[in-house]
Amino acid sequence: MTPSEPGRRILLETPSPDRQGRTGCIAAGAIIGVLVGLMVGLYALPPILKSIYGEKKIAGGEVFEGDGRVIAVEAVGIASEPLGEPSPGMQRADVALRLRITSNKTWDATLADWTLEVAGIENWIPAASATTDGQPGFAPPLGKTSTVELRFIVERPAGETAPLRLEALHLANPRVRFALE
């Protein structure tokens, strides 16, 4: 290198004024993208999947036949007096549904697979208890017809005066909706 030639300098990268502050925007965009993705996954995707892989709908009084099973809702009843105490500020109704079930295939359904849809209540109500042929628990025998009684506890605000309207019984395995009206 001659004295007249300028020497090489190592420049430390300093952001130009037009690029300064962009890293914050990129980080904020990434965070917002992750949050929007989570919201879509939690709230938008389940209804979309439910519409694609939806429940088989059985009209009131009809019988479900499929997946090696025959299931019919035989009776629906609401106890005249609740069997337990309601939560504070609520009124309670005890609902019983009697089903006739024949399963010719092993079935890993449990009590948690049964839910009750009630008009005016946003979330479906899980079954509280069951009896199979008079014995406690949900355990329909393989290859035989059995009577299963499901019990549900429905709680509504204490001031609710409209009559209790049961809309449907839902089974998660297989996905079936039994209309109750």
N, C-alpha and C positions, 0 to 999 in steps of 0.2 A: 504494500500500500504506500502510495506516495503522499507527501504532505498536502498536495493539492486535491487529492481524492477524499471525498468525505468518507469517514469510517462507517462501518455498518453498526447500526444500533438495533438492539432488541427492544421492540415496543411492547409494553404491557398492554393487553387489550383493555381499552377503556371504551365503554359504550358511547356511541355517538348520541347527540341529543335526541335524534329522532327514534332511536331504539331504546333509550333509557326508560325504565319503568314497565317494559313489556313482560318481564319474568313474573311479575305479580299478576298480570292479566292471564297468563298461561296457567299459573297455579290456581287462580280463582276459577277459570274455565274448567280445569280438570276436576276440581272439587264439586262444582255445580253439576258437571256431567255425571259424576258418581252418584250424587244425591238424586238427580232426576232418574237415573237408571234404577236405583233402589226403589223409588216411588212407583215407577212403571212396573217393576217386578212384583212389588207387594200389592198394589191396588188395581192396576190395569190388566195384568196378565191372568190372574185367576178367573175373572169373568169371561175373558176371551177363550181360555182353555175349556171352561165349563160349557161354553156354547159350542165348541168344536167336539169335545168328548163328553157331551151332556148326559144327563140321566135319561133312562127309558121311562116314559110317562105312562102310568096305568090309571085309567079312569076309575071313579068310584064304583065299587061293586065288581070290578073286573079282577082277573087273576093274572099274576106274573108267571110266565113259564119261560125259563131260559137258564143257561149255565148250570144245567143239572138240577134245577130247583123249581118248585112250584110254591108260590107264596100268595096268600089271600088274606085281606083284612076282613075278619068276620064281624067284629063289633067294636064300637067306639063308645066309651062312657065317661061321664064326668061325675065324680063323687059329689053328693049333695052337701056334705060337710068335709072340709079339708082334714086330712089325716095328721097334719102337723101345723106348727106355727109359721106364719109368713115372716119374711124379713121386715124390719121396721119400715113403715110407710108404704107397705105393699099389701096386696090381697093375694091369696093363694087358691089355686084350683088343682085338684089331683085328677089326672086324666089316665084312663086305662084303655089300651087297645088290645084286642084279642086277635091273634093271627093263626092261620093254619099253614104249617110249613112242612113240605116234603123235600128232603135233600138227598139226591142220589149220587152225590159227589162230595168229597171231603171239602169242608168249608171252614175257613179261619175267621169268620165273622165273630164280632164280640158285641157286647152291649153298647160300647162306644160307637158302633157303626150306625145306630138308629137315632134319628133326630126328628123332632116334631116342629112343623112350621105353623105358626099361629098368627092370624091377622093382627096387625098393629104392633107386633113384637119383631124387632129387626133381626135378632140372631135366633137361629133355630135352637130348640131346647133339646139337650141330650137326654136320653133315657136314664131315669134314676134307678130303676130296678127291673127285674124280669123273673118270670117263673116259666119253666118248661114242663108241661104235663104235671103241674102242681108242685114241682120241685124248684127250689130257689136257683136262679141263674139262667143264663141264655146258653142252652146246650141242646139244640135239636139233634136227635139221633140220626145216624146215616141210614138211608133206605127205608125209613118209617115216617108216617105222617104224625106230627105232633102239634099240640096246641101251646102257643107261646103267648103269654100276657106281658106286655110292656107297660110300665108305669112312668109317667112324666109329671114333674112338678112345674106348674105354670104360675109365675108371679107377674102381676101387673100393678101399676100404681093404685093406691087405695081408693082414689077418687074415680076410678074408671067405672062407668056405669053400663057401657055397651056389653052385650052378651059375648061370651067367649066364642070365637069362631075358629075352629080347627081347619086348616087348609090342606095340609099334606103330611104324610109320613115319609121320611127319606131314609133310604138304605145306602150306605157307602160302598158295600162290597157284596154283590155287584151294584153299580149305580142305578138305583130305581127310585122313582117318585110315585107314591100311592096317593091319589087324590082322595080326600076324606069328605068332600061335599058332592 
